[in-house]
Amino acid sequence: MLKGTKSMNLSYSSIIDGKSVVYMSAQVPETGKSNCTKTIQDQEMYEANKAECRKDMAAFDELLWKLEDQGTVDTAKDTDTEEQGA
């Protein structure tokens, strides 16, 4: 018997002047109960750009919460369908 769960992985960075300042990742399994990590990769750049970094972190949180609130991760969508006509 094959048993398991599907999950979605998120990997994002807050980029300032072409450099990754904060790395954010999360795993959202079918249950919607996520595991999230945020890592400041450049403390000086973070201190100098807190507002922008925090804006990016808030956007990441919103994305994550939206997925959690869905309750399940829809990984079965067919993204290769073509529109007919035109």
Secondary structure by P-SEA (a helix, b strand, c coil): ccccccbbbbbbbbcccccccbbbbbbbccccbbbbbbbbccaaaaaacaaaaaaaaaaaaaaaaaaaaacccccccccccccccc
